[in-house]
Amino acid sequence: MSAAFRKIDPASAHAVDLYALPIRDRACLRLLNRAGAATSVQLAQLVYGSLRVTQKHLLGLFRTGLLERIPIADERYGQAEYAYRLSAIAHERLGTGNAPSPATYLRHTLDTVAAVCALNQTDDREHAPVQIWYTATMTTNILSRFLRPDSIILVTADAGSVALALEIDEGLTQMRAVRTKLAAYRRPLASRPNWHLLIVVPTQLRAEWMLRQVRAVNLGSRASVFTLAELAESALDTVLQTVAAAQTPGSLRSLLRPPQRLLSTRIGSRAWLELLAAGGGETENGALAP
């Protein structure tokens, strides 16, 4: 992975009328502000719908100076893939008060978005399973003032709903730091029966190690582990690895409980994109209640 994002002379970004941009372009900018970075494939699923259309729009935003990009490794032979983030000028124009996301956390950022995309796989964007997605910058004080998950999402399907706290592990964090973070979930989860902690890891070997850490901090059945590859392949049917080895392994779908908590701004829907484009925020209306 390249060490630096590539950018265009930022002077051109000042000439862009942000209000004249299409809704999906404005939504894309707001989403990148929330998430930090995303690939063109991820933005195709979440915003534009078509990869070809996505690449065209992202190239246009890049050429205006509103976006920066960096080439990343891609398994598809002969195809270039980029990760995109907002430029400093874009943050200034949008009034976010933020700076471009650091390149050192790019893999972690992209894996977080990939996990959400995997859970939100659907053929019907207007009825997607992910009802709410709060990125790391939005999760402060939701579970406790000492705990900020990498994402909080609400998933709904036919069987009901479940609120999920996502932790993305890249296989580099040492045991002491991992156990400290996991232990911080004990009290918040104990008082929230409709919540569950999902830990995403890069390999099966790391999953087995992570299960030992979950067991060590007594999280019990409230936490599950899976690899990102498994989640991308099976979505809600991913078999969860838990410390309850005596039980028959359940899928992510087995965590769903009535009632169905349905919202009007499902992730990827037209209403959600319009909300982002207008700079608004979701109203969860108690959907994340314990």
N, C-alpha and C positions, 0 to 999 in steps of 0.2 A: 504494500500500500504506500502511495506517495506520502511524503512528509508534510506537504503543504497544499492547501486549497488554491486553485487557480481562480483568478478574478480578472474582470475587465476594468478599465479606467473608471473609477466611481463617478466621475463628472457626469457621465451620461445618465446615471440613475436619477439625478436631480431634475432632469427634463421630463421624466415619466409622470403622467397624471395617474396616480394610483386608483382614483375613483373611476377612471375610464377603462381600467383593465376588466376583462371578463370575470364573472363571478368565480369560476373555477381557479383562475390565476390568483385572485385575491385570497380565496380559501387556501390555496397552496402556500402562499406566503405566511398566512396565520398558522397553518399547521406546522410549517417548518420552525416557526418561532416557538411553538409549544414543544415539539418533539426534539428539536435541536438539529436533526439531519434526517434524510431519508433517501433511498435510491429511486431511480426512475420507475422500477418495477413496483415498488411499494406505493409510490404516488399514483401509478396507474390504477391500482386497486382501490385506493382510498379517495382519490380526487377525480381523475380524468376518465377512467373506464377503459381506455385503449392505450396500449404501450406506444404505438406510433404517434397518437395525438399527444401523449405525455411528453415524449422526447421533443416534439416540435415546440410545445409550449415552454418546456424547461430551457431549451436552447434560446428561445426568445427572451426569457427572463434573465438568463445568464448574460446575454449580449447587452442588455440594458444596464448591467451592473448591480441588479438587485439580488442576484444569487451568485454564490461561489460554488465550485465543484471540484471533486477530486476523483481520479480513477481508482477503482477498487477491483480486487480479484473477482473474476466471474467464471463459473464452471462452464458456461456455454461457449464452446470454442468459436473463435473468430468474431465475437461480439464484445464491444466495449461497454462497460457499465460504469456509471458515475454515481457518487453520492453528492447531494446538494445540501447547502445550508444558506441562511440569509447572510448577506454582506453587512458590513458595519453601516453603510449608507441606508440599506433597507431597514435595519433596526431603528435608525434615526428617523426615517420617513414614516415608519409605522408607529413611532413613539413608544416602543416596547421598554426602553430603559435597559435593554440587555446588550451584550456583546456577542459576536459570533461564537457558536459552541466550539470548545477546544477540540482540535483534531486528535489529541491523545485519547479521548473517550469515544472516538468515532465507532469502533467496533461494538462497544457496549450500547451506544445509542441505536445503531442499526439493528442489533439483535433484539432490542426492546420493541422497535417498530415491527420487526419481523414476527415476533410472538403475537402481537395484537392482530396483524394481518392474517396470521394462521388461524387464530380463533374466530376471525370475522369472515372466513371463506363462505361465499354465498353466490347463488345465481340470480338473486333478487336483491339489488342494492337498497331498495326501499324497505326491505324487511330483513335487514342484516341481524345476526345474533348479538353483536356488541351494541348495547344501548348507550353506554357511557364509556368514555376513555379519558381519564385524567392522567396526564403525563407527570413525570417526577416533580416538575416545578409547580404543579397544581395539587399535590397530595399532602402538603403541609397541614398538620393539625386535624386531618380527617380521622386517622386512627389514634394518634396521640401527638403531643408536641415534640416528642423525642424520636418519632419514627416517620420516615418519608420513603414509601415504596417506590420502585422504579416506575410503576404504573398502578392505577386502580381502575378496574373495568367492571361493568355489569353485563353479564351474558344471559340471554333469554332464549329459550327454545320451547318446544311443545310441552316438556315436562315441568317447566317453571323457570326460575331464575337463580343466579348465584352471583354474589359480589366477590371479586377476586383481587387480592393484592399480588402483584407480580414482582419477583426478584430475579434479576438476570445475572447469572454467574458466568464469568469468562474462564474459570479454572485457574485463576492466578491469586485470588485472595487467600491469605493464610488462615489457619484454623481458628485462631483466637478472634480475629475480626469477624469471621463468618458466624461463630457461636454467639458473639455479642449482638450481632444484628438479628439473628434468629430468635434469641432469647427475648428481645424487645417486642416480639409478636405475641408472647404468651398471654399477657393480660388483655390486650385489645381483642384477640380472637376468642378468649374465654367468655367475653360478654357479648359476642356477636355470632350467634349460631348459624346465621345465613352467609357468613364470610368464610373464605378459605385462602390459604397461602399457596401459591404455585411458584416453584423454583425452577427456572430454566437453566440448563447446563449444556456445555458443548459436546460431551461424550458420555457413553454409558459408564465408563470407569469413574468419571467425575460424579455421575449420578449415584453410584454405590457409595462413594466417599461422602457425598452430601447427605445421604440417608443416615449415615452414622452420626453426622453432626445434628440432624433433626432429632434423632433418638437421644443424643446427649443432653439436649436442652429441654426435653420433655414436651415437645410440641404435639406428639401423638398423631392422631388421625387428622388434625387440622392443617397439616402441611403435606404437599405432594411434590414429587420431583419428576421431571421428564426432560428429554433432550429436545433441542430446538428442531432437529431433523424429524423426530417423531411427531412433534406438534404440527409441523408444516405438512406432513404427509396425511395425518389422520384427523386433525382439527379436534372437534368435540368428542370424537371417538378414540382419542389417544388414551392408552392404558396408563393409569397413574401408578407410580411407584411410591409406596408409603411404608412406614415402619410397622404397620399392622400386617406382618407377613402371613399370619394364620388365616386371614380373610382372603376371599376370592378377589383378585385385583379388579377394581372398577375403572370405568372410563371417566373422562372429564364430564361427560353427559350425566353420569350418575350423581354428580354433586348438585344438580338442579333440583330445586324444591318449589312447590307452589307457594304463592301465586306467580303468574307471569307478570313481571314488572316491565311494562311496555312504555316507551317514550316516543315522542314525535320526531326527535332528532337523532335517529340511529346513525351509527358511524358509517359514512359513505353515502348517506341519503341526500337527496336534493335539499331538504330542510336543514340538515347539518352543514352542508356546504354554504348555504345562504347565511346561516348563523355565523360561520367563520368569516365569510366575506364581509359581513357587516361589523366585524370586530366584537361580536357578542359572546356571551358565555352560556353554557347549558344550565338548565334548571332541572335538578334531579327529582324534586317534588317527593322526597322521602324514599326514593327508589334504593338508596344505599342504607336504609334503616337496618338495625341489627337483626 
